Amino acid sequence: MKILFVEDNKLNREVIAEYLELQGYEVHTLSSGYNFINSIKEFKPNLILLDIKLPGIDGFTLMEQLRSSEWTEVPVIILSALSFTQDKQRAFQLGARRFIVKPAILKEIGRAIYTELRT
């Protein structure tokens, strides 16, 4: 299974990507939202793990782009430090399946991904 992981924090990106790879997933990472749709077209992920606060293009904008593409069926899990109710509501309105607040436990991320990919 393939996961596209968009996260601007280098340490978070490296630690989480390594954990997911050890769980048997193929992970492609992006440090910003630039080339998001092109990366989806090329990598063809089974799931997207997405931060909201990104340089230049935020995660909400990326989710809007996703909704207007042929990739609307790819499940999106938000992994963000934003924990306000309105941020969660907006993410769910845009199609997010889950919203995990950082800092998150790696096992929590792994369980959420496993559950989404089984359905």
FENJOKA-V990633 format. One record per residue. N is the residue number from 1. RES is the residue in one letter. D_CENTER is the distance of its C-alpha to the mean C-alpha in Angstrom with 2 decimals. Layout:
N & RES & D_CENTER
N & RES & D_CENTER
This chain:
1 & M & 14.23
2 & K & 11.73
3 & I & 8.08
4 & L & 6.60
5 & F & 5.11
6 & V & 5.74
7 & E & 7.95
8 & D & 11.56
9 & N & 13.29
10 & K & 14.80
11 & L & 15.80
12 & N & 12.55
13 & R & 10.95
14 & E & 14.08
15 & V & 14.58
16 & I & 11.31
17 & A & 11.36
18 & E & 15.02
19 & Y & 14.69
20 & L & 12.49
21 & E & 15.02
22 & L & 17.80
23 & Q & 16.55
24 & G & 17.14
25 & Y & 13.83
26 & E & 13.82
27 & V & 11.05
28 & H & 10.84
29 & T & 9.70
30 & L & 10.08
31 & S & 11.62
32 & S & 11.61
33 & G & 10.86
34 & Y & 14.11
35 & N & 14.34
36 & F & 10.96
37 & I & 12.92
38 & N & 15.26
39 & S & 12.78
40 & I & 11.65
41 & K & 15.42
42 & E & 16.37
43 & F & 13.93
44 & K & 13.59
45 & P & 10.51
46 & N & 10.95
47 & L & 7.34
48 & I & 3.94
49 & L & 1.61
50 & L & 2.41
51 & D & 6.03
52 & I & 8.80
53 & K & 11.72
54 & L & 11.74
55 & P & 15.08
56 & G & 16.56
57 & I & 13.99
58 & D & 11.92
59 & G & 8.63
60 & F & 11.16
61 & T & 12.91
62 & L & 10.12
63 & M & 9.73
64 & E & 13.52
65 & Q & 13.69
66 & L & 11.71
67 & R & 14.19
68 & S & 17.03
69 & S & 16.25
70 & E & 17.13
71 & W & 13.56
72 & T & 13.48
73 & E & 13.64
74 & V & 10.36
75 & P & 8.69
76 & V & 5.55
77 & I & 4.96
78 & I & 5.27
79 & L & 6.47
80 & S & 9.31
81 & A & 13.03
82 & L & 13.95
83 & S & 15.71
84 & F & 18.04
85 & T & 18.65
86 & Q & 18.48
87 & D & 14.93
88 & K & 13.89
89 & Q & 16.22
90 & R & 14.99
91 & A & 11.35
92 & F & 13.02
93 & Q & 15.49
94 & L & 13.05
95 & G & 11.80
96 & A & 9.05
97 & R & 10.25
98 & R & 9.71
99 & F & 9.60
100 & I & 10.07
101 & V & 12.22
102 & K & 12.66
103 & P & 14.64
104 & A & 13.39
105 & I & 15.33
106 & L & 14.00
107 & K & 15.66
108 & E & 13.96
109 & I & 10.46
110 & G & 12.35
111 & R & 14.14
112 & A & 11.35
113 & I & 9.89
114 & Y & 13.58
115 & T & 14.49
116 & E & 12.08
117 & L & 13.18
118 & R & 16.75
119 & T & 17.02
